[in-house]
Amino acid sequence: MNLLTNEEIKDNTQTQHPPENGAGFSFETKIVRRIDEISAADWESLYPQVLEGYRFFKALDDSNLQQFSLYYIMVYQDGKPAGATSCFLFQF
């Protein structure tokens, strides 16, 4: 398992995971520092009608909390949203 450092996690980091031997699915992973770098429609297609949705994370980003470093990860399968998560680093 490779862990990324803060220097390696850049806005709009994208990694292609092509199918092996030309078979299977193609995955793309997108790691960003702000939720607005991900389409609201893509995020909400995976998490419709949840309390901590796209607008919640947008409000967190806009608050500029100094003790948190927020990250958002989207996974696309053949160009369509397949998975998403939020994560954060807490400085104390």
C-alpha positions as CSV (number, residue, x, y, z in Angstrom):
1,M,0.0,0.0,0.0
2,N,1.5,3.3,-1.1
3,L,0.6,6.3,1.1
4,L,0.8,9.8,-0.5
5,T,2.4,12.7,1.2
6,N,0.8,16.2,1.1
7,E,3.3,17.2,-1.6
8,E,2.2,14.3,-3.7
9,I,-1.5,15.1,-3.3
10,K,-2.0,18.0,-5.7
11,D,-5.3,19.6,-6.8
12,N,-6.8,17.6,-9.6
13,T,-4.5,14.6,-9.2
14,Q,-5.7,11.9,-11.7
15,T,-4.5,8.4,-12.0
16,Q,-5.6,6.1,-14.8
17,H,-6.1,2.4,-14.1
18,P,-6.5,0.7,-17.5
19,P,-7.8,-2.8,-17.6
20,E,-5.2,-5.6,-17.7
21,N,-4.8,-7.4,-21.0
22,G,-7.6,-5.2,-22.6
23,A,-10.3,-6.9,-20.6
24,G,-12.5,-5.6,-17.8
25,F,-13.2,-2.0,-16.7
26,S,-11.2,1.2,-16.9
27,F,-11.0,3.2,-13.6
28,E,-9.9,6.8,-13.0
29,T,-9.2,8.2,-9.5
30,K,-9.5,11.9,-8.9
31,I,-8.1,13.4,-5.7
32,V,-8.9,17.1,-5.0
33,R,-8.6,19.5,-2.1
34,R,-12.0,21.3,-2.7
35,I,-15.4,19.7,-3.4
36,D,-16.2,22.2,-6.1
37,E,-13.5,20.6,-8.3
38,I,-15.9,17.7,-8.6
39,S,-19.2,18.0,-10.4
40,A,-22.1,18.3,-8.0
41,A,-24.1,16.0,-10.3
42,D,-21.4,13.3,-10.1
43,W,-21.2,13.5,-6.3
44,E,-25.0,13.6,-5.8
45,S,-25.5,10.7,-8.2
46,L,-23.7,8.5,-5.6
47,Y,-25.1,10.2,-2.5
48,P,-28.6,11.5,-3.2
49,Q,-30.5,13.2,-0.4
50,V,-28.0,12.8,2.4
51,L,-27.5,15.3,5.2
52,E,-23.7,15.6,4.7
53,G,-23.9,16.1,1.0
54,Y,-22.2,18.2,-1.6
55,R,-23.4,21.5,-0.1
56,F,-22.3,20.5,3.4
57,F,-18.7,19.8,2.2
58,K,-18.8,23.1,0.1
59,A,-19.6,25.0,3.3
60,L,-16.7,23.2,5.1
61,D,-14.4,24.2,2.3
62,D,-15.6,27.8,2.3
63,S,-15.1,28.1,6.1
64,N,-11.3,27.7,5.7
65,L,-10.9,25.8,8.9
66,Q,-7.1,26.0,9.7
67,Q,-6.8,22.8,11.7
68,F,-8.3,20.6,8.9
69,S,-7.0,19.6,5.5
70,L,-9.9,18.3,3.5
71,Y,-9.6,15.9,0.6
72,Y,-12.2,14.4,-1.8
73,I,-11.7,11.2,-3.8
74,M,-13.9,10.3,-6.8
75,V,-13.6,7.0,-8.7
76,Y,-14.9,6.8,-12.2
77,Q,-15.6,3.5,-14.0
78,D,-15.6,3.8,-17.7
79,G,-16.1,7.6,-17.3
80,K,-19.1,7.3,-14.9
81,P,-19.1,7.9,-11.2
82,A,-18.5,4.7,-9.3
83,G,-17.4,5.7,-5.8
84,A,-16.6,8.8,-3.7
85,T,-15.4,9.6,-0.3
86,S,-14.3,12.6,1.8
87,C,-11.4,12.5,4.2
88,F,-9.4,14.9,6.2
89,L,-6.2,15.4,8.1
90,F,-6.5,17.0,11.5
91,Q,-3.6,19.2,12.9
92,F,-3.4,19.2,16.7
